[in-house]
Structures are given as structure tokens and as C-alpha cells.
Amino acid sequence: MSTNKAWFFPTTGAPEVLQTTQLAMPEPRPGQVLIKVQASGFNPIDCKIRAGLAPIAADDQVPGCDVCGDVVALGAGVERFEIGQRVYGCVGGVKGSSGTLCQYLVADAQLLALAPAGLTAAQAAVVPLVAITAFEALQRMQLQAGDRLLVLGGSGGVGQMAVQQALLQGAQVTATAGTDERRAALQSLGAHACAHDQADKLGVTFDKVLDTHGGDSLQTALRAAAPAGQVATINARNTYDLTQAHAKGLTLHAVFMLLPLLTGKGRAAHGEFLQQLSHWLEQGEIHVPYVETCSAAEVADVHRRYEAGQLKHKVAFTWPL
């Protein structure tokens, strides 16, 4: 029988708590597939869970939500996939599931789609969480062709996915970034770009605003939104002054894309969206952010780099350890 080596945190704490372990080989239950992991995507939520700031750790204390890998076994009732196919999705890392930084894991087939042709496993493994988050934010705000959309933090993972999806929908997109290089990259995608501190000083307000930072960025979003506009944030954990929201009659959406994994409700929508995303990626209509590929043995260092503010791009962990 194959081994199932993994990285886990036996207790919450600093990155140093991460260590290797040996897991039992999982068997897929009805509706699940067994995946041989080729790449595990890193996301900031991994650090928050490991540190105990988000008390939703996976049942096996293994980090990692995103995955790309090969199907090696099917549970009863799974008809969408075949053994040997490469799949991707945001499938775990939280209660009720395994994390993805392991050699094998089982995942709900509803959360998966065939990995896009032409992408490496590392590229596919960093896309699901950020792309689904962006999709849910735009969907919640009911983005329409011609809408004026502002994306605060447009050069981040969620931001890049939101900018590209919104442009495909025919929106007029303005996005912020912290450096000239990042603003130029946003303009190359087709968005108007500006500095973070200029977003609410452009002389125009926006029908829809997506905040990807929280804190002061959400306050900027409220100021930049047009009367009766809609604002979505992916980080509402703070205390905010909602004066502008009241004065303008704004609708505020808090987006937490891991809820279907935690509650079991709405999972099919994730897999369905990833099917569409695969098409966009294969056609070159959406581009994957830059990905740094690391060995799984570098997980603690990657967590340290992120927490020190030194990680400004996506990372995928690959095997062997």
C-alpha cells in the first residue's frame, strides 16, 4: 500500500509547529473521489487556521484548501470523473475535511472539475479559492455589463480574478495596486489602474466595489460607492464606521467562500463554476497569477514569509517532500 505522508500542526501556533506525519490511506465514501495530490495551493487562510485565529482546522490538522491531482479511486455514485483524470478544486483545510498538504486525500466530487488543459499542476492548484471568491463577490453584487466596478487590491490573487471575470462580463473596471509595476499589469489586463490612496479621489463613484483587504480599505470602499450601490468585502472582521453605508443606502456583502465546505450547502455551485473557469483558462480569456513552486518541506518558511509581509504572489507546494 502506498504511503500517505503529510504536513500537519499538532497544536496551533507559530509556523514552527508544522511537522511531518503519516496518515492512514483514505477510502472514498459515496460521492467522493480519492486524489493523488500533485500540488497543494497556499492561501493566507492557511496561516490563520494554523495560528488558531480561525478555529476551523481540518479534522487531521493538515493545512491547505486548494488542490490539483489525479483521480485514483471513485466512491459510489460518482459519474462525472474517471480514474486517471486530473482534477482541481478548493476541497478542504477546514472542519469536516482533510487539508491538501498530503500525498492522498478524499474530496467531495461536487467541489471538483477537470483541471484546465495546458496548465501545470502548480498553476491549477492556486486558482480555485481566489477565483471562486471573486466569482461569489461579483455574483452577490449582481454585476452587469456596463457597471462601473472598483476593485481595491486588484493585483492580489482575488483581485486579479475579479478584474478578469468582470471584464469578461462587460463591466468598466478600475482597480488599485501598490506599485507602478502592479498597476501596469492591471492595465495590461484591460482595467484602469490607480494607487490605493486615490480610489476615493477620482471624481467618480462606482456602482459596485469589491474590497479585498478589509480595515481601512473597506472604509474606502464605502466612500467610493455610488448612492444605492453595492459593496462586497472578503474581510469583514473588524469594527467599522457605517455612516457612508447608511447615508447612501448601500448594500454590503460579506463573502466567505469556505462556507459550503463547512456547512455542506452550495457545494455543487463551486464545481460548476470551476468547469466554466477551466474553459476560460484554456481559451486564454483568464490568466493565472504568477506562481512560485516550492517543495512541501518549505511550508513553514512560506508561512513565515507571508506573515512577515514578504510574500506577494501565489505559492504551490509539490511532491515529493
C-alpha positions, 0 to 999 in steps of 0.5 A, a space after each residue: 500500500 502506498 504511503 500517505 505522508 503529510 504536513 500537519 500542526 499538532 497544536 496551533 501556533 507559530 509556523 514552527 509547529 508544522 511537522 511531518 506525519 503519516 496518515 492512514 490511506 483514505 477510502 472514498 465514501 459515496 460521492 467522493 473521489 480519492 486524489 493523488 495530490 500533485 500540488 497543494 495551493 497556499 492561501 493566507 487562510 492557511 496561516 490563520 487556521 494554523 495560528 488558531 485565529 480561525 478555529 476551523 482546522 481540518 479534522 487531521 490538522 493538515 493545512 491547505 484548501 486548494 488542490 490539483 491531482 489525479 483521480 485514483 479511486 471513485 466512491 459510489 455514485 460518482 459519474 462525472 470523473 474517471 480514474 486517471 483524470 486530473 482534477 482541481 478544486 478548493 476541497 478542504 483545510 477546514 472542519 469536516 475535511 482533510 487539508 491538501 498538504 498530503 500525498 492522498 486525500 478524499 474530496 467531495 466530487 461536487 467541489 471538483 472539475 477537470 483541471 484546465 488543459 495546458 496548465 501545470 499542476 502548480 498553476 491549477 492548484 492556486 486558482 480555485 479559492 481566489 477565483 471562486 471568491 471573486 466569482 461569489 463577490 461579483 455574483 452577490 453584487 449582481 454585476 452587469 455589463 456596463 457597471 462601473 466596478 472598483 476593485 481595491 487590491 486588484 493585483 492580489 490573487 482575488 483581485 486579479 480574478 475579479 478584474 478578469 471575470 468582470 471584464 469578461 462580463 462587460 463591466 468598466 473596471 478600475 482597480 488599485 495596486 501598490 506599485 507602478 509595476 502592479 498597476 501596469 499589469 492591471 492595465 495590461 489586463 484591460 482595467 484602469 489602474 490607480 494607487 490605493 490612496 486615490 480610489 476615493 479621489 477620482 471624481 467618480 463613484 462606482 456602482 459596485 466595489 469589491 474590497 479585498 483587504 478589509 480595515 481601512 480599505 473597506 472604509 474606502 470602499 464605502 466612500 467610493 460607492 455610488 448612492 444605492 450601490 453595492 459593496 462586497 468585502 472578503 474581510 469583514 472582521 473588524 469594527 467599522 464606521 457605517 455612516 457612508 453605508 447608511 447615508 447612501 443606502 448601500 448594500 454590503 456583502 460579506 463573502 466567505 467562500 469556505 462556507 459550503 465546505 463547512 456547512 455542506 450547502 452550495 457545494 455543487 455551485 463551486 464545481 460548476 463554476 470551476 468547469 466554466 473557469 477551466 474553459 476560460 483558462 484554456 481559451 486564454 480569456 483568464 490568466 493565472 497569477 504568477 506562481 512560485 513552486 516550492 517543495 512541501 518541506 518549505 511550508 513553514 518558511 512560506 508561512 513565515 514569509 507571508 506573515 512577515 509581509 514578504 510574500 506577494 504572489 501565489 505559492 504551490 507546494 509539490 511532491 515529493 517532500 
